[in-house]
Amino acid sequence: MNRRKFIERTTLATITGLIGTEIVYGLKIPRGYAPLALQDPDPFKLFGKDKEMVVLNDKPWNMEAQAHLLNDKVTPSSKMFIRNNGLIPEEIDTDSWTLTINGESVQKEKSYTLKELKSKFNTHTYQLTLECGGNGRSEFNPPAKGNQWTIGAVSCAEWTGVRLRDVLEDAGIKDDAVYIGYHAADIHLSRNPEKEPISRGAPMAKALQDETLIAFKMNGQDIPLAHGYPLRLVAGGWPASVSGKWLTEISIRNKVHDGPKMGGTSYRVPCETVAPGEKVADEDMCIIESMPVKSLITSPKTGAILKKGQKLQIKGHAWAGELEVTKMEYSIDFGSTWQSCTLEKPVNRLAWQHFSAEVSFPKKGYYEIWARATDSRGKSQPMLLPGWNPKGYLNNACHRIAVKLT
Amino acid sequence: MKNGSKLKNEFKKVFRMVVVTVIIVAVFSLLLGYLLINPKFFDNENHSPKGAVETILEKDGDEYVKIENGIHVATGFVDAPGMQETIQNCTNCHSSKLVIQNRMTKERWKTTIKWMQETQNLWDLGKNEDIIIDYLVTNYPPKEKGRRENLTNIEWYQLKD
């Protein structure tokens, strides 16, 4: 293959990956011409998202699901939230893409092509829950700054890749290693090439877990562009910002990683609880690690009208960060009484768990069905908003849907 | 007579040259003046070819000034004093959607602007800072939500057995 053809084919591959379908006669597309699909201003078509997804922001792209869209056991790409801090990389050449392991605590800096990663290390597949740290932010009072996520910034897809641990150990980890930090190919909103939109990470203990992957597939396919194509760090159960997209580098650090959005109020909450609206000094803020216990009723969609005597099947998912959910309950009387749901075990650690129940109502009227999960350490979801924090993270208050019996 | 018209032609030529020169000088000074106000004007054009994914929502021409029911169509901003300054200074880097969905007090907007200047390459807003903050707190005031709000905007539907 001559060089020109090679370049044409790689660009085409990127475009094809983006549209999610093969472009017939693709090689005949003139260079510099964007296919109609890419000119389409419709983000739903552009990213292959369900029409009922909600766009919160178009620069950078941020999009969330609604509860009833998340009914699938494994979240399909069409219903997965997008949380971008910067602009999506513009030129992705998978043949020249490399992942470099570096940092103060690497024994020998090392780079791997995608091919090398896939052939050199064993491949593993896990269903992993990824929830944005700011999911539920819109409910905080006083309001918190940022994208006003309601409930839809959570997903549990099936991720395939190699273990981060295997790659780090191949490069060699020094004894003084404390943290890993990722670097990626996304572009800062100011388009200043010196700036990174986001570069977060996790302590070594999380980095070395079996389920922490350098993933190259999502739900059996190439990772969609908006979700990190061609390579993504996936650390289930932690704020999804730890799972860096468009991954190019992992630094093994001898201190807590200090990339953009590791400090200040970003992905940090007051170490001690504070009154709503209170000012918190930088040194009194702690980095969020495991996400709290939470659940969602994904069926039926809120607003169902039933006939008196009709029973209602409810379904949903529950998750608890690093922990397992051990109890799932629902209430139709605003928490006065709770009934238990059938709760499945997770398919693997860090995957969300499915619940179901059959609900009957005593008489006609307006009801709310509230769902409450409890984790393996006995912590339950609060019915009211949990502790206020400056950026509105970790809202795990009970989800509820409205139902009427006529 | 012949000499007269020749002279007239020459005069016309000189006059045209003067007019063209004046126009060129005027255009350049305007451009230079604009660059002084907005030194970032050329940055995007020259150094960063934009990709299809991120540019598709950019609007131009008539689309950009259209106001419908008191809302600026291209950005969704409420048409009120301070809107132009807000558009010019706040939507270069991020979407207007990010501004509109946030509800902050004067003090918290100040903190947010400072954060953007320290970490996100936002420039000094000068006298526009107060104009923008006034626009935001007037048109997008914080709303008291309490500890948990009622469910709203429920679309009722009959559920089949």
Chai-1 contact restraints between the chains, C-beta under 6 A:
chainA,res_idxA,chainB,res_idxB,connection_type,confidence,min_distance_angstrom,max_distance_angstrom,comment,restraint_id
A,A34,B,A52,contact,1.0,0.0,6.0,A-B,restraint_1
A,L38,B,A52,contact,1.0,0.0,6.0,A-B,restraint_2
A,P41,B,I56,contact,1.0,0.0,6.0,A-B,restraint_3
A,P41,B,L57,contact,1.0,0.0,6.0,A-B,restraint_4
A,N57,B,S95,contact,1.0,0.0,6.0,A-B,restraint_5
A,N57,B,K97,contact,1.0,0.0,6.0,A-B,restraint_6
A,N57,B,L98,contact,1.0,0.0,6.0,A-B,restraint_7
A,D58,B,L57,contact,1.0,0.0,6.0,A-B,restraint_8
A,D58,B,S95,contact,1.0,0.0,6.0,A-B,restraint_9
A,K59,B,H94,contact,1.0,0.0,6.0,A-B,restraint_10
A,K59,B,S95,contact,1.0,0.0,6.0,A-B,restraint_11
A,L87,B,E54,contact,1.0,0.0,6.0,A-B,restraint_12
A,I88,B,V53,contact,1.0,0.0,6.0,A-B,restraint_13
A,E90,B,G51,contact,1.0,0.0,6.0,A-B,restraint_14
A,N141,B,K145,contact,1.0,0.0,6.0,A-B,restraint_15
A,P143,B,R103,contact,1.0,0.0,6.0,A-B,restraint_16
A,P143,B,P142,contact,1.0,0.0,6.0,A-B,restraint_17
A,K145,B,N102,contact,1.0,0.0,6.0,A-B,restraint_18
A,K145,B,T112,contact,1.0,0.0,6.0,A-B,restraint_19
A,Q148,B,Q101,contact,1.0,0.0,6.0,A-B,restraint_20
A,L189,B,C93,contact,1.0,0.0,6.0,A-B,restraint_21
A,L189,B,H94,contact,1.0,0.0,6.0,A-B,restraint_22
A,S190,B,C93,contact,1.0,0.0,6.0,A-B,restraint_23
A,S190,B,N121,contact,1.0,0.0,6.0,A-B,restraint_24
A,R191,B,S48,contact,1.0,0.0,6.0,A-B,restraint_25
A,N192,B,N121,contact,1.0,0.0,6.0,A-B,restraint_26
A,P300,B,L159,contact,1.0,0.0,6.0,A-B,restraint_27
A,T302,B,I154,contact,1.0,0.0,6.0,A-B,restraint_28
A,G303,B,I154,contact,1.0,0.0,6.0,A-B,restraint_29
A,G303,B,E155,contact,1.0,0.0,6.0,A-B,restraint_30
A,G303,B,W156,contact,1.0,0.0,6.0,A-B,restraint_31
A,G303,B,Y157,contact,1.0,0.0,6.0,A-B,restraint_32
A,A304,B,L159,contact,1.0,0.0,6.0,A-B,restraint_33
A,I305,B,W156,contact,1.0,0.0,6.0,A-B,restraint_34
A,I305,B,Q158,contact,1.0,0.0,6.0,A-B,restraint_35
A,L306,B,L159,contact,1.0,0.0,6.0,A-B,restraint_36
A,L384,B,R147,contact,1.0,0.0,6.0,A-B,restraint_37
A,L384,B,R148,contact,1.0,0.0,6.0,A-B,restraint_38
A,L385,B,R147,contact,1.0,0.0,6.0,A-B,restraint_39
A,A402,B,L151,contact,1.0,0.0,6.0,A-B,restraint_40
A,A402,B,I154,contact,1.0,0.0,6.0,A-B,restraint_41
